Amino acid sequence: MQKSRISNIADIVFIALAAAVIAICSWISIPIGEIPVTLQTFAVFAAVGILGTKKSIAAVLVWIFLGAVGVPVFSGFRGGIGAILGATGGYMVGFIFLALIGGLIIDKFGKKIHVMCLGLILGLIVCYAFGTAWYMLVYMKNTGTVGLLSVLGMCVFPYIIPDLIKLALAVTVAEAVSKTVSVKI
C-alpha cells in the first residue's frame, strides 16, 4: 500500500513538473507570423519521451486546463478559453494527439532513439493536421475561405525545420533523463 502511494505521488509530481515545463517553454517564443516559434513543442516531445503516454497526456491536459481557466501558460503569456478556441488553438489541442501517438509507439517499441524519433514525428504530423483543420475552420468562419496550401504555408511549412530541431534536442534530453531518473511508464 505504501509503495503504491509513493508511486502515485511521484506520478503527480512528474505530471505537474512536465505541465510547468510546457508552460515555461510556451513563454519562450520568436514571432515569425501568426503562430510564434516556441519551445512548447520541445517540452511536449520531452514529456512524451520521458513520461510515456498516460503521464504526458495528463501533463498536456493540465497545461491546457490551466490555460483554459485563465492562467497565462500559453505563448505570449496568454490564457483563457479564447486562446484555445482561437484559430491557433487546434495546435495546442493537437499536442494531446502528439502525446498519444508518440507515446503509444514509444511504449510499444521502447525508448530507442529511432523509435522515439519515429513516434514523435508521426505524432507531430497528426498535431499539424488537427491544428491546420482547426485553423481553417475558425479562419473561414471569421474571415472567409482560405486554401489548404495557404494555411500550410502560414502554419506548418515554416515550422517543420524548427520542430525537427526541437525533436532532436528533446530526444537527446529524454534519453539522458531516462538514464538518470527512473520514471515508470
Backbone as a printed PyTorch tensor [residue, N CA C, xyz], in Angstrom:
tensor([[[  0.8270,  -1.1920,   0.0000],
         [  0.0000,   0.0000,   0.0000],
         [  0.8740,   1.2590,   0.0000]],

        [[  1.9000,   1.2950,   0.8820],
         [  2.7690,   2.4500,   0.9940],
         [  3.5440,   2.6900,  -0.3050]],

        [[  4.0380,   1.6220,  -0.9430],
         [  4.8030,   1.7460,  -2.1800],
         [  3.9250,   2.3110,  -3.3010]],

        [[  2.6800,   1.8700,  -3.3890],
         [  1.7430,   2.3670,  -4.3980],
         [  1.4540,   3.8480,  -4.1860]],

        [[  1.3180,   4.2430,  -2.9340],
         [  1.0320,   5.6380,  -2.6170],
         [  2.2030,   6.5320,  -3.0160]],

        [[  3.4080,   6.0880,  -2.7480],
         [  4.5990,   6.8490,  -3.1280],
         [  4.6900,   6.9460,  -4.6430]],

        [[  4.3800,   5.8640,  -5.3210],
         [  4.3880,   5.8620,  -6.7840],
         [  3.3700,   6.8610,  -7.3360]],

        [[  2.1760,   6.9060,  -6.7380],
         [  1.1520,   7.8520,  -7.1860],
         [  1.5980,   9.2930,  -6.9630]],

        [[  2.2350,   9.5520,  -5.8280],
         [  2.7350,  10.9000,  -5.5520],
         [  3.8150,  11.2670,  -6.5570]],

        [[  4.7020,  10.3370,  -6.8610],
         [  5.7550,  10.5910,  -7.8500],
         [  5.1460,  10.8760,  -9.2190]],

        [[  4.1200,  10.1290,  -9.5930],
         [  3.4450,  10.3720, -10.8710],
         [  2.8710,  11.7820, -10.9270]],

        [[  2.2100,  12.1980,  -9.8620],
         [  1.6150,  13.5460,  -9.8060],
         [  2.7090,  14.6050,  -9.9240]],

        [[  3.8150,  14.3860,  -9.2420],
         [  4.9220,  15.3440,  -9.2970],
         [  5.4840,  15.4220, -10.7160]],

        [[  5.7090,  14.2730, -11.3660],
         [  6.2350,  14.2770, -12.7340],
         [  5.2710,  14.9640, -13.7040]],

        [[  3.9810,  14.7030, -13.5590],
         [  2.9720,  15.3240, -14.4280],
         [  2.9430,  16.8320, -14.2180]],

        [[  2.9290,  17.2620, -12.9550],
         [  2.9140,  18.6990, -12.6550],
         [  4.1730,  19.3850, -13.1620]],

        [[  5.3060,  18.7340, -12.9700],
         [  6.5700,  19.2930, -13.4410],
         [  6.5690,  19.4260, -14.9630]],

        [[  6.0880,  18.4050, -15.6500],
         [  6.0270,  18.4610, -17.1160],
         [  5.0790,  19.5670, -17.5750]],

        [[  3.9300,  19.7190, -16.9270],
         [  2.9880,  20.7900, -17.2840],
         [  3.6360,  22.1570, -17.0630]],

        [[  4.3790,  22.2980, -15.9750],
         [  5.0680,  23.5620, -15.7010],
         [  6.1400,  23.8450, -16.7530]],

        [[  6.8690,  22.8150, -17.1480],
         [  7.9010,  22.9950, -18.1750],
         [  7.2620,  23.3710, -19.5150]],

        [[  6.1310,  22.7550, -19.8540],
         [  5.4290,  23.1310, -21.0880],
         [  5.0260,  24.6000, -21.0240]],

        [[  4.5020,  25.0410, -19.8680],
         [  4.0970,  26.4440, -19.7130],
         [  5.2930,  27.3810, -19.8650]],

        [[  6.3730,  27.0780, -19.1930],
         [  7.5640,  27.9340, -19.2670],
         [  8.1030,  27.9710, -20.6920]],

        [[  8.1310,  26.8230, -21.3350],
         [  8.6120,  26.7720, -22.7220],
         [  7.6610,  27.4810, -23.6890]],

        [[  6.4030,  27.5970, -23.3280],
         [  5.4390,  28.3330, -24.1590],
         [  5.7580,  29.8210, -24.1750]],

        [[  6.3260,  30.3100, -23.0890],
         [  6.6500,  31.7350, -22.9990],
         [  7.8880,  32.0990, -23.7980]],

        [[  8.7150,  31.1190, -24.1090],
         [  9.9330,  31.3720, -24.8780],
         [  9.5520,  31.2690, -26.3500]],

        [[  9.4270,  32.4300, -26.9900],
         [  8.9300,  32.4040, -28.3640],
         [  9.6240,  33.4370, -29.2380]],

        [[  9.6210,  33.1050, -30.5180],
         [ 10.1320,  34.0060, -31.5440],
         [  8.9850,  34.2320, -32.5160]],

        [[  8.4620,  35.4590, -32.6040],
         [  7.3550,  35.7010, -33.5240],
         [  7.8270,  35.6760, -34.9780]],

        [[  7.2130,  34.7920, -35.7760],
         [  7.5520,  34.7710, -37.2040],
         [  6.2870,  34.8450, -38.0550]],

        [[  5.1790,  35.0270, -37.4520],
         [  3.8990,  35.0860, -38.1440],
         [  2.8060,  35.0400, -37.1020]],

        [[  1.6500,  34.5730, -37.4950],
         [  0.5510,  34.4870, -36.5420],
         [  0.8380,  33.4730, -35.4510]],

        [[  1.5950,  32.4390, -35.7780],
         [  1.9430,  31.4050, -34.8140],
         [  3.4340,  31.5350, -34.5190]],

        [[  3.8040,  31.9020, -33.2900],
         [  5.2310,  32.0590, -32.9930],
         [  5.9240,  30.7080, -32.8890]],

        [[  7.2390,  30.7250, -33.0870],
         [  8.0420,  29.5430, -32.8110],
         [  8.2820,  29.5620, -31.3050]],

        [[  7.8240,  28.5190, -30.6240],
         [  8.0010,  28.4330, -29.1760],
         [  8.7490,  27.1500, -28.8380]],

        [[  9.0960,  27.0320, -27.5860],
         [  9.7300,  25.8010, -27.1220],
         [  8.7130,  24.8350, -26.5170]],

        [[  7.4100,  25.1870, -26.5890],
         [  6.4120,  24.2790, -26.0130],
         [  6.4060,  22.9360, -26.7310]],

        [[  6.6550,  22.9210, -28.0220],
         [  6.7190,  21.6560, -28.7480],
         [  7.8720,  20.8090, -28.2200]],

        [[  9.0090,  21.4470, -27.9590],
         [ 10.1510,  20.7440, -27.3540],
         [  9.7320,  20.1090, -26.0300]],

        [[  9.0160,  20.8670, -25.1990],
         [  8.6160,  20.3730, -23.8800],
         [  7.6560,  19.1900, -24.0010]],

        [[  6.7510,  19.2470, -24.9600],
         [  5.8240,  18.1230, -25.1560],
         [  6.6000,  16.9010, -25.6600]],

        [[  7.4850,  17.1020, -26.6240],
         [  8.3180,  15.9920, -27.1020],
         [  9.0730,  15.3480, -25.9330]],

        [[  9.7080,  16.1730, -25.1080],
         [ 10.4900,  15.6560, -23.9840],
         [  9.5960,  14.9260, -22.9850]],

        [[  8.4250,  15.4790, -22.7080],
         [  7.4970,  14.8280, -21.7730],
         [  7.1050,  13.4470, -22.2780]],

        [[  6.8210,  13.3450, -23.5600],
         [  6.4420,  12.0430, -24.1290],
         [  7.6070,  11.0640, -24.0160]],

        [[  8.8090,  11.5150, -24.3580],
         [  9.9740,  10.6420, -24.3060],
         [ 10.3340,  10.2000, -22.8980]],

        [[ 10.0570,  11.0510, -21.9220],
         [ 10.4160,  10.7320, -20.5380],
         [  9.2900,  10.0140, -19.8140]],

        [[  8.0670,  10.5070, -19.9650],
         [  6.9490,  10.0410, -19.1410],
         [  6.0930,   8.9520, -19.7670]],

        [[  6.1350,   8.8090, -21.0780],
         [  5.2640,   7.8350, -21.7290],
         [  3.8860,   8.4210, -22.0100]],

        [[  2.9980,   7.5780, -22.4770],
         [  1.7050,   8.0260, -22.9910],
         [  0.8230,   8.6890, -21.9460]],

        [[  0.4450,   7.9480, -20.9240],
         [ -0.5660,   8.4380, -19.9780],
         [ -0.1190,   9.7000, -19.2460]],

        [[  1.0900,   9.6940, -18.7620],
         [  1.5540,  10.8440, -17.9760],
         [  1.7940,  12.0640, -18.8600]],

        [[  2.2760,  11.8700, -20.0750],
         [  2.4870,  13.0280, -20.9410],
         [  1.1510,  13.6120, -21.3970]],

        [[  0.1660,  12.7610, -21.6650],
         [ -1.1680,  13.2690, -21.9950],
         [ -1.7320,  14.0380, -20.7990]],

        [[ -1.5590,  13.4830, -19.6020],
         [ -2.0360,  14.1750, -18.3950],
         [ -1.3640,  15.5420, -18.2510]],

        [[ -0.0600,  15.6150, -18.5240],
         [  0.6600,  16.8880, -18.4250],
         [  0.1220,  17.9050, -19.4290]],

        [[ -0.1210,  17.4750, -20.6580],
         [ -0.6770,  18.3720, -21.6720],
         [ -2.0780,  18.8210, -21.2640]],

        [[ -2.8900,  17.8960, -20.7510],
         [ -4.2400,  18.2550, -20.3140],
         [ -4.2140,  19.2510, -19.1500]],

        [[ -3.2980,  19.0630, -18.2100],
         [ -3.1610,  20.0160, -17.1010],
         [ -2.7950,  21.3870, -17.6480]],

        [[ -1.8370,  21.4390, -18.5660],
         [ -1.4150,  22.7060, -19.1840],
         [ -2.5840,  23.3800, -19.9000]],

        [[ -3.3350,  22.6130, -20.6820],
         [ -4.4890,  23.1750, -21.3940],
         [ -5.5560,  23.6480, -20.4020]],

        [[ -5.8280,  22.8550, -19.3620],
         [ -6.8150,  23.2440, -18.3570],
         [ -6.4050,  24.5430, -17.6600]],

        [[ -5.1460,  24.6350, -17.2580],
         [ -4.6740,  25.8640, -16.6170],
         [ -4.8740,  27.0630, -17.5310]],

        [[ -4.5370,  26.8900, -18.8090],
         [ -4.7400,  27.9720, -19.7660],
         [ -6.2060,  28.2990, -19.9600]],

        [[ -7.0480,  27.2820, -19.9990],
         [ -8.4860,  27.4850, -20.2180],
         [ -9.1190,  28.2990, -19.0930]],

        [[ -8.6430,  28.1120, -17.8640],
         [ -9.2230,  28.8560, -16.7400],
         [ -8.5700,  30.2230, -16.5490]],

        [[ -7.6630,  30.5780, -17.4330],
         [ -7.1180,  31.9300, -17.4220],
         [ -5.6910,  32.0880, -16.9590]],

        [[ -5.0530,  31.0230, -16.5320],
         [ -3.6480,  31.1270, -16.1380],
         [ -2.8310,  31.3640, -17.4160]],

        [[ -1.9450,  32.3510, -17.4240],
         [ -1.2240,  32.6970, -18.6640],
         [ -0.0960,  31.7120, -18.9960]],

        [[ -0.4730,  30.5190, -19.4210],
         [  0.5130,  29.4660, -19.6920],
         [  0.7820,  29.2670, -21.1830]],

        [[  0.0810,  30.0070, -22.0340],
         [  0.2670,  29.8650, -23.4780],
         [  1.2680,  30.9040, -23.9790]],

        [[  1.6460,  30.7920, -25.2460],
         [  2.6120,  31.7260, -25.8180],
         [  2.1100,  33.1550, -25.6610]],

        [[  3.0410,  34.0580, -25.5010],
         [  2.6750,  35.4580, -25.3090],
         [  2.0420,  35.7180, -23.9500]],

        [[  2.2340,  34.8140, -23.0170],
         [  1.6500,  34.9100, -21.6750],
         [  0.1290,  35.0350, -21.7410]],

        [[ -0.4640,  34.3180, -22.6710],
         [ -1.9210,  34.3360, -22.8140],
         [ -2.5380,  33.2020, -22.0190]],

        [[ -3.7850,  33.3810, -21.6990],
         [ -4.5800,  32.3500, -21.0520],
         [ -6.0350,  32.6160, -21.3860]],

        [[ -6.8890,  31.7180, -21.0000],
         [ -8.3150,  31.8830, -21.2460],
         [ -8.7990,  30.9710, -22.3530]],

        [[-10.0810,  30.6980, -22.2900],
         [-10.6910,  29.7870, -23.2660],
         [-10.6080,  30.3500, -24.6850]],

        [[-10.5730,  31.6710, -24.8040],
         [-10.4670,  32.2940, -26.1230],
         [ -9.1920,  31.9170, -26.8490]],

        [[ -8.1060,  31.7320, -26.1050],
         [ -6.8410,  31.3310, -26.7320],
         [ -6.9580,  29.9340, -27.3200]],

        [[ -7.6910,  29.0710, -26.6320],
         [ -7.8600,  27.7000, -27.1230],
         [ -8.8330,  27.6630, -28.2930]],

        [[ -9.9100,  28.4380, -28.2030],
         [-10.9230,  28.4180, -29.2540],
         [-10.5510,  29.2690, -30.4630]],

        [[ -9.4400,  30.0060, -30.3780],
         [ -8.9860,  30.8210, -31.4900],
         [ -8.4150,  29.9740, -32.6180]],

        [[ -7.9770,  30.6640, -33.6530],
         [ -7.5120,  29.9790, -34.8640],
         [ -6.3420,  29.0310, -34.6100]],

        [[ -5.4610,  29.3700, -33.6810],
         [ -4.2880,  28.5170, -33.4470],
         [ -4.4790,  27.5300, -32.2940]],

        [[ -5.6270,  27.5320, -31.6710],
         [ -5.8920,  26.6290, -30.5500],
         [ -5.8220,  25.1570, -30.9200]],

        [[ -6.0960,  24.8400, -32.1580],
         [ -6.0480,  23.4450, -32.5890],
         [ -4.6730,  22.8340, -32.4850]],

        [[ -3.6510,  23.6570, -32.6210],
         [ -2.2940,  23.1350, -32.4730],
         [ -2.0230,  22.7870, -31.0090]],

        [[ -2.5710,  23.5860, -30.0880],
         [ -2.4180,  23.2750, -28.6600],
         [ -3.1580,  21.9790, -28.3320]],

        [[ -4.3910,  21.8600, -28.7870],
         [ -5.1600,  20.6340, -28.5620],
         [ -4.4890,  19.4650, -29.2770]],

        [[ -3.8660,  19.7440, -30.4080],
         [ -3.1590,  18.7140, -31.1630],
         [ -2.0150,  18.0710, -30.3890]],

        [[ -1.5050,  18.7830, -29.3680],
         [ -0.4560,  18.1910, -28.5360],
         [ -0.9460,  16.9350, -27.8230]],

        [[ -2.2410,  16.8490, -27.5700],
         [ -2.8020,  15.6410, -26.9580],
         [ -2.5850,  14.4570, -27.9000]],

        [[ -2.8540,  14.6630, -29.1830],
         [ -2.6740,  13.6040, -30.1770],
         [ -1.1920,  13.2850, -30.3750]],

        [[ -0.3490,  14.3140, -30.3160],
         [  1.0890,  14.0880, -30.4070],
         [  1.5320,  13.1710, -29.2710]],

        [[  1.0850,  13.4840, -28.0530],
         [  1.4520,  12.6630, -26.8920],
         [  0.8850,  11.2500, -27.0070]],

        [[ -0.3420,  11.1360, -27.4950],
         [ -0.9750,   9.8260, -27.6290],
         [ -0.2280,   8.9480, -28.6340]],

        [[ -0.0390,   9.4620, -29.8250],
         [  0.5840,   8.6580, -30.8840],
         [  2.0630,   8.4090, -30.5860]],

        [[  2.7840,   9.4820, -30.2590],
         [  4.2000,   9.3120, -29.9310],
         [  4.3930,   8.4010, -28.7340]],

        [[  3.5800,   8.5960, -27.7220],
         [  3.6920,   7.7770, -26.5170],
         [  3.3810,   6.3160, -26.7520]],

        [[  2.3260,   6.0450, -27.5060],
         [  1.9710,   4.6510, -27.7750],
         [  3.0830,   3.9240, -28.5260]],

        [[  3.6770,   4.6060, -29.4830],
         [  4.7610,   3.9840, -30.2530],
         [  5.9750,   3.7410, -29.3570]],

        [[  6.3180,   4.7220, -28.5410],
         [  7.4650,   4.5690, -27.6370],
         [  7.1820,   3.4910, -26.5970]],

        [[  5.9700,   3.4950, -26.0340],
         [  5.6220,   2.4810, -25.0330],
         [  5.6820,   1.0710, -25.6270]],

        [[  5.2470,   0.9400, -26.8770],
         [  5.1820,  -0.3880, -27.5010],
         [  6.5530,  -0.8850, -27.9550]],

        [[  7.3630,   0.0070, -28.5320],
         [  8.6080,  -0.4230, -29.1570],
         [  9.8750,  -0.0110, -28.4000]],

        [[  9.7280,   0.6910, -27.2950],
         [ 10.8810,   1.0280, -26.4590],
         [ 11.4290,   2.4140, -26.7040]],

        [[ 12.3150,   2.8120, -25.8060],
         [ 12.8740,   4.1660, -25.8480],
         [ 14.1690,   4.2370, -26.6530]],

        [[ 14.2210,   3.5190, -27.7460],
         [ 15.3770,   3.6390, -28.6390],
         [ 15.2370,   4.9540, -29.4030]],

        [[ 16.3590,   5.5400, -29.7540],
         [ 16.3390,   6.8570, -30.3970],
         [ 15.4970,   6.8470, -31.6650]],

        [[ 15.6840,   5.8560, -32.5270],
         [ 14.9410,   5.8420, -33.7860],
         [ 13.4490,   5.6360, -33.5420]],

        [[ 13.0860,   4.9050, -32.5050],
         [ 11.6720,   4.6940, -32.1750],
         [ 11.0620,   5.9980, -31.6600]],

        [[ 11.7960,   6.6830, -30.7620],
         [ 11.2850,   7.9600, -30.2620],
         [ 11.1180,   8.9580, -31.4000]],

        [[ 12.1030,   9.0320, -32.2780],
         [ 12.0080,   9.9730, -33.4020],
         [ 10.8080,   9.6450, -34.2900]],

        [[ 10.6380,   8.3810, -34.6330],
         [  9.5150,   7.9800, -35.4780],
         [  8.1800,   8.2930, -34.8070]],

        [[  8.0380,   7.8970, -33.5440],
         [  6.7910,   8.1360, -32.8230],
         [  6.4620,   9.6140, -32.7160]],

        [[  7.4630,  10.4190, -32.3900],
         [  7.2300,  11.8520, -32.2360],
         [  6.9580,  12.5320, -33.5750]],

        [[  7.6170,  12.0850, -34.6340],
         [  7.3310,  12.6500, -35.9620],
         [  5.8990,  12.3160, -36.3800]],

        [[  5.4830,  11.0770, -36.1920],
         [  4.1030,  10.7110, -36.5410],
         [  3.0970,  11.4920, -35.6960]],

        [[  3.3930,  11.6520, -34.4110],
         [  2.5240,  12.4550, -33.5510],
         [  2.4750,  13.9040, -33.9920]],

        [[  3.6210,  14.4430, -34.4030],
         [  3.6760,  15.8300, -34.8750],
         [  2.8660,  16.0050, -36.1520]],

        [[  2.9320,  15.0380, -37.0480],
         [  2.1460,  15.1160, -38.2830],
         [  0.6490,  15.1890, -37.9590]],

        [[  0.2010,  14.3700, -37.0130],
         [ -1.2140,  14.4060, -36.6230],
         [ -1.5430,  15.7350, -35.9440]],

        [[ -0.6370,  16.2360, -35.1180],
         [ -0.8260,  17.5440, -34.4830],
         [ -0.9570,  18.6310, -35.5430]],

        [[ -0.0780,  18.6160, -36.5370],
         [ -0.1600,  19.5740, -37.6430],
         [ -1.5080,  19.4570, -38.3640]],

        [[ -1.9140,  18.2310, -38.6560],
         [ -3.1730,  18.0200, -39.3920],
         [ -4.3640,  18.5430, -38.5910]],

        [[ -4.4150,  18.1950, -37.3090],
         [ -5.5200,  18.6410, -36.4620],
         [ -5.5220,  20.1650, -36.3460]],

        [[ -4.3520,  20.7340, -36.0650],
         [ -4.2540,  22.1840, -35.9170],
         [ -4.5860,  22.9250, -37.1960]],

        [[ -4.1710,  22.3750, -38.3250],
         [ -4.4580,  23.0130, -39.6110],
         [ -5.9430,  22.9710, -39.9250]],

        [[ -6.5780,  21.8350, -39.6960],
         [ -8.0320,  21.7400, -39.9200],
         [ -8.7710,  22.7220, -39.0140]],

        [[ -8.3860,  22.7870, -37.7470],
         [ -8.9820,  23.7150, -36.7850],
         [ -8.8010,  25.1550, -37.2690]],

        [[ -7.5610,  25.4940, -37.6670],
         [ -7.2570,  26.8410, -38.1500],
         [ -8.1630,  27.2100, -39.3230]],

        [[ -8.2910,  26.2830, -40.2650],
         [ -9.1140,  26.5580, -41.4480],
         [-10.5710,  26.7920, -41.0540]],

        [[-11.0980,  25.9840, -40.1600],
         [-12.4930,  26.1420, -39.7370],
         [-12.7210,  27.4780, -39.0470]],

        [[-11.8520,  27.8270, -38.1200],
         [-12.0180,  29.0950, -37.3840],
         [-11.7680,  30.2760, -38.3070]],

        [[-10.7360,  30.1930, -39.1360],
         [-10.4030,  31.2870, -40.0380],
         [-11.5360,  31.5370, -41.0290]],

        [[-12.0490,  30.4580, -41.6180],
         [-13.1280,  30.6190, -42.6040],
         [-14.4030,  31.1390, -41.9490]],

        [[-14.6510,  30.7410, -40.7250],
         [-15.8340,  31.2170, -40.0080],
         [-15.7340,  32.7170, -39.7450]],

        [[-14.5450,  33.1890, -39.4230],
         [-14.3580,  34.5880, -39.0590],
         [-13.9990,  35.4920, -40.2290]],

        [[-13.3110,  34.9660, -41.2390],
         [-12.7620,  35.8150, -42.2850],
         [-13.2300,  35.4660, -43.6860]],

        [[-13.3330,  34.2150, -43.9890],
         [-13.7040,  33.7880, -45.3240],
         [-12.8830,  32.5900, -45.7520]],

        [[-13.1090,  32.1610, -46.9550],
         [-12.4680,  30.9600, -47.4670],
         [-10.9560,  31.1510, -47.5700]],

        [[-10.2640,  30.0950, -47.2250],
         [ -8.8090,  30.0780, -47.3450],
         [ -8.4260,  28.6840, -47.8380]],

        [[ -7.4230,  28.6190, -48.6930],
         [ -6.9990,  27.3470, -49.2540],
         [ -6.0480,  26.5880, -48.3390]],

        [[ -6.0380,  25.2820, -48.4890],
         [ -5.1790,  24.4240, -47.6770],
         [ -3.7140,  24.7970, -47.8430]],

        [[ -3.2800,  25.0170, -49.0650],
         [ -1.8770,  25.3420, -49.3020],
         [ -1.4920,  26.6630, -48.6300]],

        [[ -2.4030,  27.6200, -48.6300],
         [ -2.1440,  28.8950, -47.9490],
         [ -1.9710,  28.6920, -46.4490]],

        [[ -2.8530,  27.8800, -45.8680],
         [ -2.7690,  27.6300, -44.4320],
         [ -1.4980,  26.8570, -44.1000]],

        [[ -1.1700,  25.8540, -44.8970],
         [  0.0740,  25.1160, -44.6680],
         [  1.2840,  26.0410, -44.7660]],

        [[  1.2270,  26.9840, -45.7120],
         [  2.3130,  27.9530, -45.8700],
         [  2.4400,  28.8930, -44.6850]],

        [[  1.3300,  29.1810, -44.0080],
         [  1.3530,  30.0580, -42.8300],
         [  1.6380,  29.2930, -41.5430]],

        [[  1.0680,  28.0900, -41.4360],
         [  1.0040,  27.4120, -40.1360],
         [  1.8690,  26.1670, -39.9920]],

        [[  2.3530,  25.6180, -41.0850],
         [  3.1030,  24.3630, -40.9630],
         [  4.4900,  24.4690, -41.5810]],

        [[  4.5740,  24.8080, -42.8610],
         [  5.8610,  24.7710, -43.5550],
         [  6.9720,  25.5420, -42.8450]],

        [[  6.7120,  26.7650, -42.3360],
         [  7.8020,  27.4900, -41.6650],
         [  8.2750,  26.8430, -40.3610]],

        [[  7.5010,  25.9140, -39.8280],
         [  7.7800,  25.3470, -38.5060],
         [  8.3720,  23.9420, -38.5600]],

        [[  8.4450,  23.3470, -39.7250],
         [  8.9250,  21.9710, -39.8340],
         [ 10.3760,  21.8520, -39.3750]],

        [[ 11.2590,  22.6640, -39.9110],
         [ 12.6780,  22.5850, -39.5320],
         [ 12.8670,  22.9090, -38.0420]],

        [[ 12.3060,  24.0230, -37.5390],
         [ 12.4560,  24.2640, -36.0860],
         [ 11.8930,  23.1230, -35.2370]],

        [[ 10.7750,  22.5390, -35.6420],
         [ 10.1940,  21.4410, -34.8650],
         [ 11.0650,  20.1920, -34.9140]],

        [[ 11.6920,  19.9170, -36.0330],
         [ 12.5920,  18.7650, -36.1150],
         [ 13.8450,  18.9760, -35.2660]],

        [[ 14.3160,  20.2160, -35.1930],
         [ 15.4550,  20.5270, -34.3170],
         [ 15.0440,  20.3340, -32.8560]],

        [[ 13.8510,  20.8270, -32.5000],
         [ 13.3430,  20.6560, -31.1290],
         [ 13.1500,  19.1770, -30.8180]],

        [[ 12.7020,  18.4180, -31.7970],
         [ 12.5120,  16.9810, -31.6020],
         [ 13.8450,  16.3020, -31.3020]],

        [[ 14.8560,  16.6290, -32.0740],
         [ 16.1780,  16.0200, -31.8530],
         [ 16.7190,  16.3810, -30.4680]],

        [[ 16.5640,  17.6280, -30.0730],
         [ 17.0150,  18.0390, -28.7400],
         [ 16.2120,  17.3460, -27.6500]],

        [[ 14.9080,  17.2140, -27.8340],
         [ 14.0490,  16.5780, -26.8360],
         [ 14.3820,  15.0950, -26.6880]],

        [[ 14.6500,  14.4240, -27.7900],
         [ 15.0200,  13.0080, -27.7280],
         [ 16.3410,  12.8520, -26.9730]],

        [[ 17.2770,  13.7610, -27.2140],
         [ 18.5550,  13.7350, -26.5020],
         [ 18.3400,  13.9410, -25.0040]],

        [[ 17.5000,  14.9230, -24.6640],
         [ 17.1930,  15.1820, -23.2500],
         [ 16.4680,  13.9940, -22.6280]],

        [[ 15.4770,  13.4570, -23.3350],
         [ 14.7100,  12.3210, -22.8060],
         [ 15.6130,  11.1250, -22.5490]],

        [[ 16.5320,  10.8800, -23.4660],
         [ 17.4470,   9.7550, -23.2870],
         [ 18.3460,   9.9730, -22.0700]],

        [[ 18.8580,  11.1860, -21.9030],
         [ 19.7230,  11.4940, -20.7620],
         [ 18.9560,  11.4120, -19.4440]],

        [[ 17.7570,  11.9610, -19.4170],
         [ 16.9460,  11.9430, -18.1930],
         [ 16.5680,  10.5080, -17.8500]],

        [[ 16.2000,   9.7370, -18.8500],
         [ 15.8040,   8.3470, -18.6050],
         [ 16.9310,   7.5150, -18.0190]],

        [[ 18.1690,   7.9000, -18.3010],
         [ 19.3210,   7.1810, -17.7440],
         [ 19.5640,   7.5350, -16.2780]],

        [[ 19.1120,   8.7280, -15.8770],
         [ 19.4210,   9.1780, -14.5190],
         [ 18.2080,   9.1580, -13.5790]],

        [[ 17.0030,   9.2770, -14.1330],
         [ 15.7880,   9.3180, -13.3200],
         [ 14.8910,   8.1720, -13.7520]],

        [[ 14.4290,   7.4160, -12.8050],
         [ 13.5530,   6.2920, -13.1350],
         [ 12.0920,   6.7290, -13.0920]],

        [[ 11.5070,   6.8120, -14.2840],
         [ 10.0840,   7.1350, -14.3910],
         [  9.3810,   5.8960, -14.9140]],

        [[  8.5230,   5.3160, -14.0960],
         [  7.7980,   4.1100, -14.5050],
         [  6.6560,   4.5120, -15.4420]],

        [[  6.6820,   3.9830, -16.6890],
         [  5.6310,   4.3430, -17.6380],
         [  4.6270,   3.2300, -17.7970]]])
